[in-house]
Amino acid sequence: MNIEVKIPSAGESITSGVLSIWHKKNGERVSRDELLFTLETDKVSQEVMAADSGILHTKVAEGEEVKIGQVVAEIEPAAEGAPVAAAPAPIEEKAPAPVVEAPKPAAPATTPAPAPKSPTPQPQAAQAVATDSRATRKKLSPLRRKIATQLVMAQQTAAILTTFNECDMSAVMALRKELQEDFSKKHGVKLGFMSFFIKAVVDALQAIPSINSRLDGDELITNNAYDIGVAVGTERGLIVPVLKDCEKLSFAEIEASLAGFAVKAREGRISMEDLSGGVFTISNGGVYGSLLSTPILNPPQSGILGMHKIQERAVVVNGQIVARPMMYLALSYDHRVVDGKEAVTFLVRVKDCLENPARLLLGA
């Protein structure tokens, strides 16, 4: 009996995805636990392995949208070393006849109703896109569709306001330079800026609990956990992995977790668990050269901190004009939950922590 290959569950609320790549083709022999295909959903990529060995018979083409639980292939049991029988052509390769008959002038007139379902127009459409040098058209990926929906929803459902400040990064940069070699040798990871920002945000959230809150209907929920999301850009789009219980993590543990997320993101192995449960988000546009921006909330969170490029600027210190490495900070917040005074106080607290980073290391 053939073994059905079904689309697995990809997490709560996900009902469909796109079968983006068949790693084994129709008619090929597969082994148990060998990679079969990659499923793209609006949140994560998921690699699906073969449940048993045999000959693969695919039922859907690459790029098709599929439902959770849908049968997309069958594996025909076959003894090791047995010759592979000629496999039936996959669905996408069927119907060669309409392609041959397409040039006949009478064909469009005699079969107007089936025409949209026929594979004949597909190469014509592809050719039209290819020959039009002014524009190309392609379908949005599930992740990009999700990002678009989330951004619009955030703008429409929250009263978003942004407050700004600037931070002198001299102390953090000096401390990193002083500790970097010993830190790297001891922990196997570099001491980056993000761990300082995460610790500063946790300190500020503890001081201003309203920013660690969210609306749920007519109720206000204040989080007692400090699970911080860090926005990461990937080839597929923006994702926000979450570091859990950051108030309990050391600088080294934060840096190791961030490094692990970076590897997972590059390899497309981010899981639903990695992306769930955040109470606040940090977005670093500075890595791309952004000097100032207004970040958009990550619903249902009530706050997001935007980091930016460190740039030497002339500032006045003790009555003297000096050059200092400065960074603009931006806090976007939901004004329905957070008052302006609380938002400004929160951002000043973050600034103070970064300009006096010893207090973060000592927990003072």
C-alpha positions, 0 to 999 in steps of 0.5 A: 500500500502506498504511503500518503505524504500530507502537509503537516500542521505548521502551528496554531492559526496556520491553515495553508502554505505554499509548497515552494520546493520539491527536493526529490522529484516525481519518480525518484527513490527516497529514503526514510527521513530524507528531505522531501519538500519545503513548506512556506507559510506566512510565518515560517519555512518548514522542511518535511521529511519522508516517513518511509522509503520508496518511490515518490509520486508527486500530486502537486507542483512546486509553487502551489498553495496547499492546505494543512492535511492535504495529500501532496504525494505518495510513496510506493514501497520498493525494495532497496536495489530494485529498479525504479519503474517509469513514474507517471508524469506529474500533474504539471507536465500533463496536457501536452495536447492543448499546447500543440493545438494552441496555435490553431486559429480555431481553438480559441473560438471553439473552446472559450470556456475551458481556456482560462484553465488550460496550460496554454496561456501560461507560457504566453503569460510568461513570455509577456512578462519576459518581453516587457522590460518595464515591469515584472509581476509575481505573486507575493510570498505567504510571509510577505502577505502576512507582513503587509496585513500585520502592518496595515492592521497595526496602523488601523487598530492602534493609536501609534505615536513616536517619541525620539531621543538621542544617546551618546554611545561612547561608554558602551563602545569603550566597555565593549572594546575593553571586554571584547577579547576576554568575553569572546574567549570565555563565552565563544560569542562576541559582545554586541550592542543588542545585548546592552539594548535588551538589558536597557529595555528590560530595566525600563519596562520594569520601571514603566510597566504600562509599556509592558501592557496590551489591550484585549477588548476592554481589558488591560493585560500587564505582562509580568514576563520580559520576552523581547522580540528582535526584528531580523531581516531575511531574504524572505522578509522580516521576522521577529524571534523572541528571547524569553525571560531576558531579565534572567539572562546574562549578556553571554546568554543573550548574545548566544541566543541572538547568534543562534537565531541568526543561523536559524534565519539564514537556514530557514529553520525558525520555528513557531516557538521562536516567534511567539510570546513577545511583549516588546520589540527592538528593531535595528535599522542602523545596520542598514544605515538608517539615521532616523525612522518611526518603527511600526508596532508589532501587535498586540504589543504596545511598544517598539524601540528603533535603534539607528546608525551610530554617527559622530556628531558635534555635541555640547558636553560641559560647555564644550563642543566635542565629537561624540558617537551618537545614536537616535532612539525612537519609541513608537507606542500605543497611545491608548495604553501608554501616556506620553509622559510614560513613553518619554520617561521610558525612553530616557531610562533606556538612554540613561542605561546605555550612557551608564552601562556599568549599572546594567552589568551590576544590575544597579 
